[in-house]
Amino acid sequence: MKRVPYLIVFFIFVVSKTSAQSFPADSLSILKEKAEQGDVYAQYNLGLCYQNGWGVQQDNCQAVNYYERAAENGLAEAQYNLGLCYNNGIGIVQDYNRAIYWYTKAAEQEVVEAQFNLGKCYNILQDYNQSVIWYKKAAERGNVRAQINLSNYYNSIKDYSNAFFWSKKAAEQKDVQGEYNVGLCYHNGWGVQQDDKQAALYYKKAAENGLAVAQYNLGACYHNGIGVPKDMNEAINWYEKAAEQGIIEAQFNLGECYYLKQDYSQAILWYKKAADEGYVGAQYNLGMLFLEHQDIQDNYSQAVFWLKKAAEQDYIDAQINLFNYYYITGDYDKAFYWIKKAAEQGDVQAQFNLAICYYNGQGVPKDLTQAKYWFLKAAEQGNIDAQYNLALCYYDDPQSIRDYKQICHWLKKAADQGHAEAQYNLGFCYYNGQGVSKDLKQAIYWYQKAAKQGHSEAKKQLELLDN
């Protein structure tokens, strides 16, 4: 199932209990007077007024001015808001060092949001020890975002026990990301005993709260019977919720579900959504669906279109099926083009088919050297037909003396895998001493192997030897 990184962005200004909103506009002059007299709450609240345009023209520079006065006089809320201004470049030039300075002042006075933001700042600066220290301070006071970010950090260093601990803390506060993370931990056995039922339970909690990746994973649980009874209708229900939020894998799996239900119009609809986003598996399946169902209008052109999309992403099965399509329709040039692409990626059957194209001169000038090269590639991967045909190439090569040792070597490889024609020819080599020492027992042995598979010439040779 898919894992998705946690993305959390926060921007919160602390508002004092003595909020400037409680001051009538005509009383702002009194507030200013108190601020000039050094009243820190008046200074702070004037900062809020200018920040938010309460009773005055909105002015971030003036907000910073008043926050700074209150902050320097030790007011924690002002220190925090001043840190935010430096952090985000509001009313002043962005300066992370000054942001950290003022966040620290506020954090030391137990402003939990300042502790959390310090954790973020140090994380950005890659000072992970300091980041963890401040996240922990916020997390221990119940800050759910700090709990999630701690979980994320511990997961990244594979400290799964701590990752699970903090995810569970967040989940207990009904945080959707925490619920999802706990589900992942139970599913994978990260920091806790692996438990598919608990995984499905927590995925469901997060899914019901609208988290798309949880909806997808819950759909996969129902699809595969993991932690819950297998239920295609429930799988489709949750896949659809995730798919509607743009989870491409959910769109693809919906295509799979509807294909199995033989609802091809719905299968096409969902495959196409994923295929349009470049999901290669959906492009391939869509192409094959069109290719297999001739009752669908314009099926061949659609099949080729989508198979090409997948093939252009180096999807080997798509390249092979394009080869098959073009080969059957007699377009050997295009057939050769796509089978070469697949062969160059190491697909053994593609290597064999490419060798056949070179051997027969289909889509390319006949070239026995290239045929031998690609037969060898496939033969070395154990392809029985390539092994036999490679032996034939050594036999038929007009540009060199027949190398019977190589011929027998590859005949033996194919014969050992049960290739009847190879068994017969290997018996012939032993009978005549070509490439091997003459050995009548071995000749009979291989003739018998071939004869048991119905090889008529092998049967004739055995009859002759009996006489």
Stockholm file with secondary structure:
# STOCKHOLM 1.0

chainA/1-467         MKRVPYLIVFFIFVVSKTSAQSFPADSLSILKEKAEQGDVYAQYNLGLCYQNGWGVQQDNCQAVNYYERAAENGLAEAQYNLGLCYNNGIGIVQDYNRAIYWYTKAAEQEVVEAQFNLGKCYNILQDYNQSVIWYKKAAERGNVRAQINLSNYYNSIKDYSNAFFWSKKAAEQKDVQGEYNVGLCYHNGWGVQQDDKQAALYYKKAAENGLAVAQYNLGACYHNGIGVPKDMNEAINWYEKAAEQGIIEAQFNLGECYYLKQDYSQAILWYKKAADEGYVGAQYNLGMLFLEHQDIQDNYSQAVFWLKKAAEQDYIDAQINLFNYYYITGDYDKAFYWIKKAAEQGDVQAQFNLAICYYNGQGVPKDLTQAKYWFLKAAEQGNIDAQYNLALCYYDDPQSIRDYKQICHWLKKAADQGHAEAQYNLGFCYYNGQGVSKDLKQAIYWYQKAAKQGHSEAKKQLELLDN
#=GR chainA/1-467 SS CCCCCCCCCCCCCCCCSSCGGGSCGGGHHHHHHHHHTTCHHHHHHHHHHHHHTSSSCCCHHHHHHHHHHHHHTTCHHHHHHHHHHHHHTSSSCCCHHHHHHHHHHHHTTTCHHHHHHHHHHHHHTTCHHHHHHHHHHHHHTTCHHHHHHHHHHHHHTTCHHHHHHHHHHHHHTTCHHHHHHHHHHHHHTSSSCCCHHHHHHHHHHHHHTTCHHHHHHHHHHHHHTSSSCCCHHHHHHHHHHHHHTTCHHHHHHHHHHHHHTTCHHHHHHHHHHHHHTTCHHHHHHHHHHHHHCTTSTTHHHHHHHHHHHHHTTTCHHHHHHHHHHHHHTTCHHHHHHHHHHHHHTTCHHHHHHHHHHHHHTSSSCCCHHHHHHHHHHHHHTTCHHHHHHHHHHHHHCTTSCCCHHHHHHHHHHHHHTTCHHHHHHHHHHHHHTSSSCCCHHHHHHHHHHHHHTTCHHHHHHHHHHHC
#=GC SS_cons         CCCCCCCCCCCCCCCCSSCGGGSCGGGHHHHHHHHHTTCHHHHHHHHHHHHHTSSSCCCHHHHHHHHHHHHHTTCHHHHHHHHHHHHHTSSSCCCHHHHHHHHHHHHTTTCHHHHHHHHHHHHHTTCHHHHHHHHHHHHHTTCHHHHHHHHHHHHHTTCHHHHHHHHHHHHHTTCHHHHHHHHHHHHHTSSSCCCHHHHHHHHHHHHHTTCHHHHHHHHHHHHHTSSSCCCHHHHHHHHHHHHHTTCHHHHHHHHHHHHHTTCHHHHHHHHHHHHHTTCHHHHHHHHHHHHHCTTSTTHHHHHHHHHHHHHTTTCHHHHHHHHHHHHHTTCHHHHHHHHHHHHHTTCHHHHHHHHHHHHHTSSSCCCHHHHHHHHHHHHHTTCHHHHHHHHHHHHHCTTSCCCHHHHHHHHHHHHHTTCHHHHHHHHHHHHHTSSSCCCHHHHHHHHHHHHHTTCHHHHHHHHHHHC
//
